[in-house]
Amino acid sequence: MEPIKPLAAWKGKDRYEGSVLDSLTVIFKSGGCSYRRCLMCGYRFEGYFGASPEEILAQMRGQLAWVEEHFDLASVQMVKIFTSGSFLDPVEVPPAFREDVCRAFAGKVVVVETRPEYVEEEGTAAMVAALDTGAYETPLHIAVGLETTDDAIREKSIRKGFTFADFIAASRRAQAAGAGVKGYLLLKPMFLTEKEAVEDMKKSIREVTPYCGMISMNACTVQRGTELEKAWKERTYRPPYLWSILEVLADISGDVPVFCDPVGGGATRGPHNCGTCDRELVQGINDFALTGDVELVRALLDEVECGCKKEWEYVMEHERPWCMPLTR
């Protein structure tokens, strides 16, 4: 099999159960997301659209071969796997490729992302068994992009196509099969003011905590070709302030770890402030991701002085939502 470079792959570090693990993140090009309607997602344009299951399998095996060739997997303890849509969708990712992944990454902590409708107990249990070497109590974690616990925001601002109840049901199926659950939440989707976005995130973290063992807060970025990009170009959308990320993280309490990797932090398409304080705050948020030290982000929020903080405070107090029609 000729190695094929995946959409992206990189090494990093992740906090896991009180330790910091060497991790590998891989975004495989797949058969393409079967849903492809989320307003902020640019990955929905990636995929081997129209290819046969055999062709998709061959291409994905080529990407796995590339990963095995270019990374020292023996030094990796956690692998985070993404695709153009859902790793557990049997149309997008041939089930035989799941077996390949389990053979390649057995003995590691493996996190796979999927929509909730593809989480089924038997297949999840099979993956858990294939990955389990006794090295970790929970070798497989199912990650679902819930984005928010508010069904109206998820449908109107993100167009996700499922409910919080669907997420809860998938979480229970995954846990019954012996897998852990990771919830992805989205800070500031379209149509929300800065304050509404912060309040929704705080509320979502509280409400999702009983149903997952890890939470990742993703600050919204503007990806090309999306409806979100159109709004951004028309100046009807601004990515969240880094101050807003700190505000949310400073409010965290409870035993479920919350992570945040501010992708594109400091760039105009990503979460940003004024440009002067961005680097310091992005570094602080990244430090929090590895330490879980809430006092660190509270200190940044309270002690870092920059003129844009007053701007953010003004926006939080005075920004008002536009009146959006509820019906056509």
C-alpha positions as protocol buffer text, in pm:
chain_id: "A"
residue {
  index: 1
  type: MET
  ca { x: 0 y: 0 z: 0 }
}
residue {
  index: 2
  type: GLU
  ca { x: 143 y: 336 z: -108 }
}
residue {
  index: 3
  type: PRO
  ca { x: 148 y: 576 z: 189 }
}
residue {
  index: 4
  type: ILE
  ca { x: -89 y: 872 z: 151 }
}
residue {
  index: 5
  type: LYS
  ca { x: -62 y: 1184 z: 366 }
}
residue {
  index: 6
  type: PRO
  ca { x: -381 y: 1242 z: 571 }
}
residue {
  index: 7
  type: LEU
  ca { x: -552 y: 1580 z: 589 }
}
residue {
  index: 8
  type: ALA
  ca { x: -340 y: 1660 z: 894 }
}
residue {
  index: 9
  type: ALA
  ca { x: -134 y: 1486 z: 1163 }
}
residue {
  index: 10
  type: TRP
  ca { x: 71 y: 1626 z: 1447 }
}
residue {
  index: 11
  type: LYS
  ca { x: 217 y: 1536 z: 1786 }
}
residue {
  index: 12
  type: GLY
  ca { x: 137 y: 1720 z: 2106 }
}
residue {
  index: 13
  type: LYS
  ca { x: 61 y: 1670 z: 2473 }
}
residue {
  index: 14
  type: ASP
  ca { x: -269 y: 1610 z: 2651 }
}
residue {
  index: 15
  type: ARG
  ca { x: -375 y: 1596 z: 3014 }
}
residue {
  index: 16
  type: TYR
  ca { x: -534 y: 1265 z: 3102 }
}
residue {
  index: 17
  type: GLU
  ca { x: -633 y: 1139 z: 3447 }
}
residue {
  index: 18
  type: GLY
  ca { x: -378 y: 1351 z: 3629 }
}
residue {
  index: 19
  type: SER
  ca { x: -90 y: 1286 z: 3389 }
}
residue {
  index: 20
  type: VAL
  ca { x: 38 y: 1457 z: 3075 }
}
residue {
  index: 21
  type: LEU
  ca { x: 56 y: 1213 z: 2783 }
}
residue {
  index: 22
  type: ASP
  ca { x: 240 y: 1240 z: 2452 }
}
residue {
  index: 23
  type: SER
  ca { x: -38 y: 1249 z: 2196 }
}
residue {
  index: 24
  type: LEU
  ca { x: -90 y: 1216 z: 1823 }
}
residue {
  index: 25
  type: THR
  ca { x: -377 y: 1384 z: 1642 }
}
residue {
  index: 26
  type: VAL
  ca { x: -476 y: 1255 z: 1297 }
}
residue {
  index: 27
  type: ILE
  ca { x: -744 y: 1389 z: 1063 }
}
residue {
  index: 28
  type: PHE
  ca { x: -811 y: 1117 z: 805 }
}
residue {
  index: 29
  type: LYS
  ca { x: -968 y: 1196 z: 471 }
}
residue {
  index: 30
  type: SER
  ca { x: -1267 y: 964 z: 454 }
}
residue {
  index: 31
  type: GLY
  ca { x: -1563 y: 892 z: 231 }
}
residue {
  index: 32
  type: GLY
  ca { x: -1701 y: 1229 z: 336 }
}
residue {
  index: 33
  type: CYS
  ca { x: -1945 y: 1339 z: 605 }
}
residue {
  index: 34
  type: SER
  ca { x: -2291 y: 1192 z: 547 }
}
residue {
  index: 35
  type: TYR
  ca { x: -2457 y: 1495 z: 708 }
}
residue {
  index: 36
  type: ARG
  ca { x: -2261 y: 1796 z: 572 }
}
residue {
  index: 37
  type: ARG
  ca { x: -2489 y: 2076 z: 693 }
}
residue {
  index: 38
  type: CYS
  ca { x: -2312 y: 2236 z: 992 }
}
residue {
  index: 39
  type: LEU
  ca { x: -2280 y: 2609 z: 935 }
}
residue {
  index: 40
  type: MET
  ca { x: -1924 y: 2649 z: 1064 }
}
residue {
  index: 41
  type: CYS
  ca { x: -1759 y: 2328 z: 937 }
}
residue {
  index: 42
  type: GLY
  ca { x: -1514 y: 2339 z: 648 }
}
residue {
  index: 43
  type: TYR
  ca { x: -1422 y: 1971 z: 671 }
}
residue {
  index: 44
  type: ARG
  ca { x: -1755 y: 1879 z: 511 }
}
residue {
  index: 45
  type: PHE
  ca { x: -1600 y: 1967 z: 175 }
}
residue {
  index: 46
  type: GLU
  ca { x: -1328 y: 1702 z: 220 }
}
residue {
  index: 47
  type: GLY
  ca { x: -1386 y: 1340 z: 121 }
}
residue {
  index: 48
  type: TYR
  ca { x: -1363 y: 1070 z: -143 }
}
residue {
  index: 49
  type: PHE
  ca { x: -1713 y: 1150 z: -262 }
}
residue {
  index: 50
  type: GLY
  ca { x: -1858 y: 891 z: -499 }
}
residue {
  index: 51
  type: ALA
  ca { x: -1583 y: 637 z: -430 }
}
residue {
  index: 52
  type: SER
  ca { x: -1670 y: 274 z: -361 }
}
residue {
  index: 53
  type: PRO
  ca { x: -1626 y: 127 z: -11 }
}
residue {
  index: 54
  type: GLU
  ca { x: -1326 y: -66 z: -141 }
}
residue {
  index: 55
  type: GLU
  ca { x: -1165 y: 249 z: -280 }
}
residue {
  index: 56
  type: ILE
  ca { x: -1228 y: 442 z: 43 }
}
residue {
  index: 57
  type: LEU
  ca { x: -1077 y: 160 z: 248 }
}
residue {
  index: 58
  type: ALA
  ca { x: -767 y: 147 z: 29 }
}
residue {
  index: 59
  type: GLN
  ca { x: -717 y: 525 z: 54 }
}
residue {
  index: 60
  type: MET
  ca { x: -762 y: 530 z: 431 }
}
residue {
  index: 61
  type: ARG
  ca { x: -525 y: 237 z: 477 }
}
residue {
  index: 62
  type: GLY
  ca { x: -272 y: 434 z: 275 }
}
residue {
  index: 63
  type: GLN
  ca { x: -310 y: 725 z: 518 }
}
residue {
  index: 64
  type: LEU
  ca { x: -264 y: 495 z: 818 }
}
residue {
  index: 65
  type: ALA
  ca { x: 52 y: 358 z: 654 }
}
residue {
  index: 66
  type: TRP
  ca { x: 179 y: 716 z: 618 }
}
residue {
  index: 67
  type: VAL
  ca { x: 116 y: 781 z: 989 }
}
residue {
  index: 68
  type: GLU
  ca { x: 300 y: 463 z: 1088 }
}
residue {
  index: 69
  type: GLU
  ca { x: 590 y: 560 z: 861 }
}
residue {
  index: 70
  type: HIS
  ca { x: 624 y: 921 z: 980 }
}
residue {
  index: 71
  type: PHE
  ca { x: 564 y: 891 z: 1356 }
}
residue {
  index: 72
  type: ASP
  ca { x: 727 y: 686 z: 1629 }
}
residue {
  index: 73
  type: LEU
  ca { x: 409 y: 530 z: 1763 }
}
residue {
  index: 74
  type: ALA
  ca { x: 593 y: 361 z: 2048 }
}
residue {
  index: 75
  type: SER
  ca { x: 645 y: 706 z: 2202 }
}
residue {
  index: 76
  type: VAL
  ca { x: 277 y: 799 z: 2172 }
}
residue {
  index: 77
  type: GLN
  ca { x: 36 y: 729 z: 2458 }
}
residue {
  index: 78
  type: MET
  ca { x: -282 y: 894 z: 2326 }
}
residue {
  index: 79
  type: VAL
  ca { x: -423 y: 907 z: 1972 }
}
residue {
  index: 80
  type: LYS
  ca { x: -704 y: 1146 z: 1876 }
}
residue {
  index: 81
  type: ILE
  ca { x: -876 y: 1053 z: 1550 }
}
residue {
  index: 82
  type: PHE
  ca { x: -1093 y: 1279 z: 1336 }
}
residue {
  index: 83
  type: THR
  ca { x: -1235 y: 1243 z: 985 }
}
residue {
  index: 84
  type: SER
  ca { x: -1435 y: 1458 z: 746 }
}
residue {
  index: 85
  type: GLY
  ca { x: -1738 y: 1374 z: 960 }
}
residue {
  index: 86
  type: SER
  ca { x: -1790 y: 1069 z: 1184 }
}
residue {
  index: 87
  type: PHE
  ca { x: -1536 y: 793 z: 1241 }
}
residue {
  index: 88
  type: LEU
  ca { x: -1813 y: 549 z: 1340 }
}
residue {
  index: 89
  type: ASP
  ca { x: -2027 y: 611 z: 1030 }
}
residue {
  index: 90
  type: PRO
  ca { x: -1991 y: 281 z: 836 }
}
residue {
  index: 91
  type: VAL
  ca { x: -2060 y: 456 z: 505 }
}
residue {
  index: 92
  type: GLU
  ca { x: -1795 y: 723 z: 561 }
}
residue {
  index: 93
  type: VAL
  ca { x: -1538 y: 492 z: 722 }
}
residue {
  index: 94
  type: PRO
  ca { x: -1547 y: 122 z: 624 }
}
residue {
  index: 95
  type: PRO
  ca { x: -1574 y: -93 z: 940 }
}
residue {
  index: 96
  type: ALA
  ca { x: -1261 y: -284 z: 836 }
}
residue {
  index: 97
  type: PHE
  ca { x: -1063 y: 38 z: 888 }
}
residue {
  index: 98
  type: ARG
  ca { x: -1175 y: 48 z: 1251 }
}
residue {
  index: 99
  type: GLU
  ca { x: -1005 y: -289 z: 1294 }
}
residue {
  index: 100
  type: ASP
  ca { x: -689 y: -152 z: 1130 }
}
residue {
  index: 101
  type: VAL
  ca { x: -689 y: 144 z: 1369 }
}
residue {
  index: 102
  type: CYS
  ca { x: -734 y: -82 z: 1672 }
}
residue {
  index: 103
  type: ARG
  ca { x: -442 y: -301 z: 1564 }
}
residue {
  index: 104
  type: ALA
  ca { x: -220 y: 3 z: 1504 }
}
residue {
  index: 105
  type: PHE
  ca { x: -303 y: 182 z: 1830 }
}
residue {
  index: 106
  type: ALA
  ca { x: -374 y: -103 z: 2075 }
}
residue {
  index: 107
  type: GLY
  ca { x: -246 y: -23 z: 2423 }
}
residue {
  index: 108
  type: LYS
  ca { x: -298 y: 352 z: 2387 }
}
residue {
  index: 109
  type: VAL
  ca { x: -578 y: 588 z: 2486 }
}
residue {
  index: 110
  type: VAL
  ca { x: -776 y: 637 z: 2165 }
}
residue {
  index: 111
  type: VAL
  ca { x: -1033 y: 912 z: 2113 }
}
residue {
  index: 112
  type: VAL
  ca { x: -1258 y: 898 z: 1804 }
}
residue {
  index: 113
  type: GLU
  ca { x: -1507 y: 1165 z: 1700 }
}
residue {
  index: 114
  type: THR
  ca { x: -1854 y: 1084 z: 1572 }
}
residue {
  index: 115
  type: ARG
  ca { x: -2212 y: 1201 z: 1556 }
}
residue {
  index: 116
  type: PRO
  ca { x: -2432 y: 1035 z: 1822 }
}
residue {
  index: 117
  type: GLU
  ca { x: -2646 y: 831 z: 1583 }
}
residue {
  index: 118
  type: TYR
  ca { x: -2347 y: 614 z: 1491 }
}
residue {
  index: 119
  type: VAL
  ca { x: -2266 y: 511 z: 1847 }
}
residue {
  index: 120
  type: GLU
  ca { x: -2391 y: 156 z: 1890 }
}
residue {
  index: 121
  type: GLU
  ca { x: -2308 y: -70 z: 2179 }
}
residue {
  index: 122
  type: GLU
  ca { x: -2184 y: -385 z: 2002 }
}
residue {
  index: 123
  type: GLY
  ca { x: -1937 y: -213 z: 1770 }
}
residue {
  index: 124
  type: THR
  ca { x: -1808 y: 10 z: 2050 }
}
residue {
  index: 125
  type: ALA
  ca { x: -1752 y: -289 z: 2278 }
}
residue {
  index: 126
  type: ALA
  ca { x: -1559 y: -461 z: 1999 }
}
residue {
  index: 127
  type: MET
  ca { x: -1329 y: -160 z: 1963 }
}
residue {
  index: 128
  type: VAL
  ca { x: -1275 y: -145 z: 2340 }
}
residue {
  index: 129
  type: ALA
  ca { x: -1178 y: -512 z: 2346 }
}
residue {
  index: 130
  type: ALA
  ca { x: -942 y: -474 z: 2048 }
}
residue {
  index: 131
  type: LEU
  ca { x: -763 y: -172 z: 2199 }
}
residue {
  index: 132
  type: ASP
  ca { x: -743 y: -302 z: 2555 }
}
residue {
  index: 133
  type: THR
  ca { x: -404 y: -436 z: 2665 }
}
residue {
  index: 134
  type: GLY
  ca { x: -451 y: -348 z: 3031 }
}
residue {
  index: 135
  type: ALA
  ca { x: -238 y: -36 z: 2999 }
}
residue {
  index: 136
  type: TYR
  ca { x: -536 y: 195 z: 3062 }
}
residue {
  index: 137
  type: GLU
  ca { x: -865 y: 136 z: 3241 }
}
residue {
  index: 138
  type: THR
  ca { x: -1059 y: 304 z: 2957 }
}
residue {
  index: 139
  type: PRO
  ca { x: -873 y: 261 z: 2627 }
}
residue {
  index: 140
  type: LEU
  ca { x: -1147 y: 409 z: 2406 }
}
residue {
  index: 141
  type: HIS
  ca { x: -1326 y: 742 z: 2435 }
}
residue {
  index: 142
  type: ILE
  ca { x: -1612 y: 845 z: 2207 }
}
residue {
  index: 143
  type: ALA
  ca { x: -1608 y: 1219 z: 2132 }
}
residue {
  index: 144
  type: VAL
  ca { x: -1928 y: 1388 z: 2015 }
}
residue {
  index: 145
  type: GLY
  ca { x: -1962 y: 1747 z: 1894 }
}
residue {
  index: 146
  type: LEU
  ca { x: -2262 y: 1840 z: 2107 }
}
residue {
  index: 147
  type: GLU
  ca { x: -2158 y: 2210 z: 2081 }
}
residue {
  index: 148
  type: THR
  ca { x: -2424 y: 2331 z: 2328 }
}
residue {
  index: 149
  type: THR
  ca { x: -2687 y: 2180 z: 2556 }
}
residue {
  index: 150
  type: ASP
  ca { x: -2941 y: 2430 z: 2419 }
}
residue {
  index: 151
  type: ASP
  ca { x: -3136 y: 2258 z: 2141 }
}
residue {
  index: 152
  type: ALA
  ca { x: -3255 y: 2585 z: 1986 }
}
residue {
  index: 153
  type: ILE
  ca { x: -2903 y: 2729 z: 1962 }
}
residue {
  index: 154
  type: ARG
  ca { x: -2768 y: 2401 z: 1822 }
}
residue {
  index: 155
  type: GLU
  ca { x: -3031 y: 2397 z: 1550 }
}
residue {
  index: 156
  type: LYS
  ca { x: -3059 y: 2767 z: 1461 }
}
residue {
  index: 157
  type: SER
  ca { x: -2695 y: 2873 z: 1505 }
}
residue {
  index: 158
  type: ILE
  ca { x: -2511 y: 2554 z: 1410 }
}
residue {
  index: 159
  type: ARG
  ca { x: -2763 y: 2334 z: 1223 }
}
residue {
  index: 160
  type: LYS
  ca { x: -2632 y: 2019 z: 1388 }
}
residue {
  index: 161
  type: GLY
  ca { x: -2935 y: 1801 z: 1330 }
}
residue {
  index: 162
  type: PHE
  ca { x: -2960 y: 1622 z: 1665 }
}
residue {
  index: 163
  type: THR
  ca { x: -3072 y: 1697 z: 2020 }
}
residue {
  index: 164
  type: PHE
  ca { x: -2918 y: 1694 z: 2366 }
}
residue {
  index: 165
  type: ALA
  ca { x: -3132 y: 1388 z: 2435 }
}
residue {
  index: 166
  type: ASP
  ca { x: -2963 y: 1214 z: 2139 }
}
residue {
  index: 167
  type: PHE
  ca { x: -2624 y: 1292 z: 2295 }
}
residue {
  index: 168
  type: ILE
  ca { x: -2732 y: 1156 z: 2634 }
}
residue {
  index: 169
  type: ALA
  ca { x: -2858 y: 833 z: 2474 }
}
residue {
  index: 170
  type: ALA
  ca { x: -2532 y: 790 z: 2282 }
}
residue {
  index: 171
  type: SER
  ca { x: -2333 y: 856 z: 2598 }
}
residue {
  index: 172
  type: ARG
  ca { x: -2519 y: 580 z: 2778 }
}
residue {
  index: 173
  type: ARG
  ca { x: -2461 y: 335 z: 2493 }
}
residue {
  index: 174
  type: ALA
  ca { x: -2090 y: 417 z: 2485 }
}
residue {
  index: 175
  type: GLN
  ca { x: -2051 y: 379 z: 2860 }
}
residue {
  index: 176
  type: ALA
  ca { x: -2245 y: 52 z: 2861 }
}
residue {
  index: 177
  type: ALA
  ca { x: -1991 y: -77 z: 2607 }
}
residue {
  index: 178
  type: GLY
  ca { x: -1699 y: 20 z: 2831 }
}
residue {
  index: 179
  type: ALA
  ca { x: -1597 y: 341 z: 2652 }
}
residue {
  index: 180
  type: GLY
  ca { x: -1550 y: 685 z: 2795 }
}
residue {
  index: 181
  type: VAL
  ca { x: -1728 y: 992 z: 2655 }
}
residue {
  index: 182
  type: LYS
  ca { x: -1585 y: 1329 z: 2558 }
}
residue {
  index: 183
  type: GLY
  ca { x: -1812 y: 1623 z: 2485 }
}
residue {
  index: 184
  type: TYR
  ca { x: -1708 y: 1897 z: 2244 }
}
residue {
  index: 185
  type: LEU
  ca { x: -1868 y: 2236 z: 2307 }
}
residue {
  index: 186
  type: LEU
  ca { x: -1854 y: 2537 z: 2074 }
}
residue {
  index: 187
  type: LEU
  ca { x: -1796 y: 2887 z: 2212 }
}
residue {
  index: 188
  type: LYS
  ca { x: -1983 y: 3151 z: 2012 }
}
residue {
  index: 189
  type: PRO
  ca { x: -2161 y: 3001 z: 1714 }
}
residue {
  index: 190
  type: MET
  ca { x: -2344 y: 3234 z: 1475 }
}
residue {
  index: 191
  type: PHE
  ca { x: -2612 y: 3479 z: 1591 }
}
residue {
  index: 192
  type: LEU
  ca { x: -2504 y: 3495 z: 1958 }
}
residue {
  index: 193
  type: THR
  ca { x: -2372 y: 3805 z: 2129 }
}
residue {
  index: 194
  type: GLU
  ca { x: -2048 y: 3773 z: 2324 }
}
residue {
  index: 195
  type: LYS
  ca { x: -2237 y: 3761 z: 2653 }
}
residue {
  index: 196
  type: GLU
  ca { x: -2491 y: 3509 z: 2526 }
}
residue {
  index: 197
  type: ALA
  ca { x: -2205 y: 3288 z: 2406 }
}
residue {
  index: 198
  type: VAL
  ca { x: -2028 y: 3301 z: 2743 }
}
residue {
  index: 199
  type: GLU
  ca { x: -2348 y: 3232 z: 2936 }
}
residue {
  index: 200
  type: ASP
  ca { x: -2441 y: 2945 z: 2704 }
}
residue {
  index: 201
  type: MET
  ca { x: -2096 y: 2787 z: 2746 }
}
residue {
  index: 202
  type: LYS
  ca { x: -2104 y: 2808 z: 3125 }
}
residue {
  index: 203
  type: LYS
  ca { x: -2451 y: 2654 z: 3129 }
}
residue {
  index: 204
  type: SER
  ca { x: -2355 y: 2383 z: 2878 }
}
residue {
  index: 205
  type: ILE
  ca { x: -2051 y: 2277 z: 3079 }
}
residue {
  index: 206
  type: ARG
  ca { x: -2267 y: 2238 z: 3389 }
}
residue {
  index: 207
  type: GLU
  ca { x: -2540 y: 2046 z: 3208 }
}
residue {
  index: 208
  type: VAL
  ca { x: -2318 y: 1809 z: 3008 }
}
residue {
  index: 209
  type: THR
  ca { x: -2091 y: 1714 z: 3300 }
}
residue {
  index: 210
  type: PRO
  ca { x: -2307 y: 1421 z: 3423 }
}
residue {
  index: 211
  type: TYR
  ca { x: -2286 y: 1252 z: 3083 }
}
residue {
  index: 212
  type: CYS
  ca { x: -1915 y: 1261 z: 2998 }
}
residue {
  index: 213
  type: GLY
  ca { x: -1572 y: 1216 z: 3148 }
}
residue {
  index: 214
  type: MET
  ca { x: -1399 y: 1492 z: 2951 }
}
residue {
  index: 215
  type: ILE
  ca { x: -1513 y: 1824 z: 2806 }
}
residue {
  index: 216
  type: SER
  ca { x: -1339 y: 2021 z: 2534 }
}
residue {
  index: 217
  type: MET
  ca { x: -1440 y: 2383 z: 2478 }
}
residue {
  index: 218
  type: ASN
  ca { x: -1366 y: 2480 z: 2120 }
}
residue {
  index: 219
  type: ALA
  ca { x: -1357 y: 2852 z: 2052 }
}
residue {
  index: 220
  type: CYS
  ca { x: -1517 y: 2906 z: 1713 }
}
residue {
  index: 221
  type: THR
  ca { x: -1290 y: 2975 z: 1416 }
}
residue {
  index: 222
  type: VAL
  ca { x: -1387 y: 3091 z: 1068 }
}
residue {
  index: 223
  type: GLN
  ca { x: -1329 y: 2812 z: 814 }
}
residue {
  index: 224
  type: ARG
  ca { x: -1329 y: 2874 z: 441 }
}
residue {
  index: 225
  type: GLY
  ca { x: -1636 y: 2814 z: 228 }
}
residue {
  index: 226
  type: THR
  ca { x: -1878 y: 2807 z: 520 }
}
residue {
  index: 227
  type: GLU
  ca { x: -2188 y: 3007 z: 599 }
}
residue {
  index: 228
  type: LEU
  ca { x: -2000 y: 3135 z: 901 }
}
residue {
  index: 229
  type: GLU
  ca { x: -1729 y: 3276 z: 673 }
}
residue {
  index: 230
  type: LYS
  ca { x: -1994 y: 3459 z: 470 }
}
residue {
  index: 231
  type: ALA
  ca { x: -2126 y: 3623 z: 788 }
}
residue {
  index: 232
  type: TRP
  ca { x: -1772 y: 3707 z: 899 }
}
residue {
  index: 233
  type: LYS
  ca { x: -1693 y: 3873 z: 566 }
}
residue {
  index: 234
  type: GLU
  ca { x: -2015 y: 4073 z: 593 }
}
residue {
  index: 235
  type: ARG
  ca { x: -1905 y: 4185 z: 942 }
}
residue {
  index: 236
  type: THR
  ca { x: -2205 y: 4024 z: 1108 }
}
residue {
  index: 237
  type: TYR
  ca { x: -1987 y: 3779 z: 1301 }
}
residue {
  index: 238
  type: ARG
  ca { x: -1678 y: 3813 z: 1515 }
}
residue {
  index: 239
  type: PRO
  ca { x: -1493 y: 3515 z: 1670 }
}
residue {
  index: 240
  type: PRO
  ca { x: -1489 y: 3514 z: 2051 }
}
residue {
  index: 241
  type: TYR
  ca { x: -1253 y: 3726 z: 2254 }
}
residue {
  index: 242
  type: LEU
  ca { x: -975 y: 3545 z: 2439 }
}
residue {
  index: 243
  type: TRP
  ca { x: -1111 y: 3724 z: 2745 }
}
residue {
  index: 244
  type: SER
  ca { x: -1433 y: 3525 z: 2700 }
}
residue {
  index: 245
  type: ILE
  ca { x: -1241 y: 3197 z: 2705 }
}
residue {
  index: 246
  type: LEU
  ca { x: -1077 y: 3301 z: 3033 }
}
residue {
  index: 247
  type: GLU
  ca { x: -1415 y: 3407 z: 3173 }
}
residue {
  index: 248
  type: VAL
  ca { x: -1555 y: 3059 z: 3107 }
}
residue {
  index: 249
  type: LEU
  ca { x: -1252 y: 2868 z: 3232 }
}
residue {
  index: 250
  type: ALA
  ca { x: -1235 y: 3079 z: 3549 }
}
residue {
  index: 251
  type: ASP
  ca { x: -1590 y: 2966 z: 3630 }
}
residue {
  index: 252
  type: ILE
  ca { x: -1513 y: 2594 z: 3617 }
}
residue {
  index: 253
  type: SER
  ca { x: -1587 y: 2378 z: 3918 }
}
residue {
  index: 254
  type: GLY
  ca { x: -1634 y: 2003 z: 3942 }
}
residue {
  index: 255
  type: ASP
  ca { x: -1441 y: 1683 z: 3880 }
}
residue {
  index: 256
  type: VAL
  ca { x: -1481 y: 1651 z: 3501 }
}
residue {
  index: 257
  type: PRO
  ca { x: -1173 y: 1800 z: 3329 }
}
residue {
  index: 258
  type: VAL
  ca { x: -1234 y: 2083 z: 3083 }
}
residue {
  index: 259
  type: PHE
  ca { x: -985 y: 2152 z: 2805 }
}
residue {
  index: 260
  type: CYS
  ca { x: -942 y: 2433 z: 2555 }
}
residue {
  index: 261
  type: ASP
  ca { x: -705 y: 2454 z: 2261 }
}
residue {
  index: 262
  type: PRO
  ca { x: -758 y: 2800 z: 2108 }
}
residue {
  index: 263
  type: VAL
  ca { x: -693 y: 2703 z: 1746 }
}
residue {
  index: 264
  type: GLY
  ca { x: -608 y: 3014 z: 1548 }
}
residue {
  index: 265
  type: GLY
  ca { x: -570 y: 3211 z: 1870 }
}
residue {
  index: 266
  type: GLY
  ca { x: -467 y: 3567 z: 1794 }
}
residue {
  index: 267
  type: ALA
  ca { x: -564 y: 3550 z: 1426 }
}
residue {
  index: 268
  type: THR
  ca { x: -861 y: 3743 z: 1286 }
}
residue {
  index: 269
  type: ARG
  ca { x: -1034 y: 3418 z: 1187 }
}
residue {
  index: 270
  type: GLY
  ca { x: -980 y: 3269 z: 1532 }
}
residue {
  index: 271
  type: PRO
  ca { x: -1042 y: 3373 z: 1892 }
}
residue {
  index: 272
  type: HIS
  ca { x: -855 y: 3698 z: 1943 }
}
residue {
  index: 273
  type: ASN
  ca { x: -824 y: 4023 z: 2134 }
}
residue {
  index: 274
  type: CYS
  ca { x: -639 y: 4330 z: 2009 }
}
residue {
  index: 275
  type: GLY
  ca { x: -310 y: 4168 z: 1911 }
}
residue {
  index: 276
  type: THR
  ca { x: -107 y: 4311 z: 2198 }
}
residue {
  index: 277
  type: CYS
  ca { x: -207 y: 4066 z: 2472 }
}
residue {
  index: 278
  type: ASP
  ca { x: -305 y: 3771 z: 2252 }
}
residue {
  index: 279
  type: ARG
  ca { x: 17 y: 3571 z: 2271 }
}
residue {
  index: 280
  type: GLU
  ca { x: 33 y: 3586 z: 2652 }
}
residue {
  index: 281
  type: LEU
  ca { x: -329 y: 3480 z: 2692 }
}
residue {
  index: 282
  type: VAL
  ca { x: -309 y: 3199 z: 2433 }
}
residue {
  index: 283
  type: GLN
  ca { x: -4 y: 3064 z: 2616 }
}
residue {
  index: 284
  type: GLY
  ca { x: -191 y: 3081 z: 2945 }
}
residue {
  index: 285
  type: ILE
  ca { x: -489 y: 2895 z: 2802 }
}
residue {
  index: 286
  type: ASN
  ca { x: -256 y: 2628 z: 2664 }
}
residue {
  index: 287
  type: ASP
  ca { x: -86 y: 2600 z: 3004 }
}
residue {
  index: 288
  type: PHE
  ca { x: -427 y: 2552 z: 3164 }
}
residue {
  index: 289
  type: ALA
  ca { x: -504 y: 2269 z: 2920 }
}
residue {
  index: 290
  type: LEU
  ca { x: -207 y: 2073 z: 3058 }
}
residue {
  index: 291
  type: THR
  ca { x: -236 y: 2167 z: 3426 }
}
residue {
  index: 292
  type: GLY
  ca { x: -608 y: 2219 z: 3487 }
}
residue {
  index: 293
  type: ASP
  ca { x: -509 y: 2504 z: 3719 }
}
residue {
  index: 294
  type: VAL
  ca { x: -816 y: 2728 z: 3735 }
}
residue {
  index: 295
  type: GLU
  ca { x: -626 y: 2979 z: 3949 }
}
residue {
  index: 296
  type: LEU
  ca { x: -393 y: 3035 z: 3654 }
}
residue {
  index: 297
  type: VAL
  ca { x: -673 y: 3157 z: 3427 }
}
residue {
  index: 298
  type: ARG
  ca { x: -830 y: 3357 z: 3709 }
}
residue {
  index: 299
  type: ALA
  ca { x: -498 y: 3536 z: 3756 }
}
residue {
  index: 300
  type: LEU
  ca { x: -477 y: 3610 z: 3383 }
}
residue {
  index: 301
  type: LEU
  ca { x: -832 y: 3744 z: 3383 }
}
residue {
  index: 302
  type: ASP
  ca { x: -775 y: 3963 z: 3688 }
}
residue {
  index: 303
  type: GLU
  ca { x: -414 y: 4075 z: 3649 }
}
residue {
  index: 304
  type: VAL
  ca { x: -336 y: 4116 z: 3278 }
}
residue {
  index: 305
  type: GLU
  ca { x: -385 y: 4480 z: 3187 }
}
residue {
  index: 306
  type: CYS
  ca { x: -464 y: 4573 z: 2827 }
}
residue {
  index: 307
  type: GLY
  ca { x: -682 y: 4839 z: 2673 }
}
residue {
  index: 308
  type: CYS
  ca { x: -891 y: 4580 z: 2490 }
}
residue {
  index: 309
  type: LYS
  ca { x: -1016 y: 4440 z: 2818 }
}
residue {
  index: 310
  type: LYS
  ca { x: -1232 y: 4751 z: 2862 }
}
residue {
  index: 311
  type: GLU
  ca { x: -1353 y: 4702 z: 2505 }
}
residue {
  index: 312
  type: TRP
  ca { x: -1451 y: 4343 z: 2586 }
}
residue {
  index: 313
  type: GLU
  ca { x: -1627 y: 4453 z: 2904 }
}
residue {
  index: 314
  type: TYR
  ca { x: -1818 y: 4715 z: 2706 }
}
residue {
  index: 315
  type: VAL
  ca { x: -1917 y: 4454 z: 2445 }
}
residue {
  index: 316
  type: MET
  ca { x: -2030 y: 4213 z: 2717 }
}
residue {
  index: 317
  type: GLU
  ca { x: -2251 y: 4479 z: 2870 }
}
residue {
  index: 318
  type: HIS
  ca { x: -2391 y: 4661 z: 2567 }
}
residue {
  index: 319
  type: GLU
  ca { x: -2395 y: 4421 z: 2269 }
}
residue {
  index: 320
  type: ARG
  ca { x: -2750 y: 4327 z: 2178 }
}
residue {
  index: 321
  type: PRO
  ca { x: -2879 y: 4043 z: 1958 }
}
residue {
  index: 322
  type: TRP
  ca { x: -3023 y: 4118 z: 1621 }
}
residue {
  index: 323
  type: CYS
  ca { x: -3388 y: 4029 z: 1581 }
}
residue {
  index: 324
  type: MET
  ca { x: -3387 y: 3702 z: 1385 }
}
residue {
  index: 325
  type: PRO
  ca { x: -3712 y: 3557 z: 1246 }
}
residue {
  index: 326
  type: LEU
  ca { x: -3817 y: 3232 z: 1407 }
}
residue {
  index: 327
  type: THR
  ca { x: -4022 y: 3127 z: 1103 }
}
residue {
  index: 328
  type: ARG
  ca { x: -4012 y: 3174 z: 727 }
}
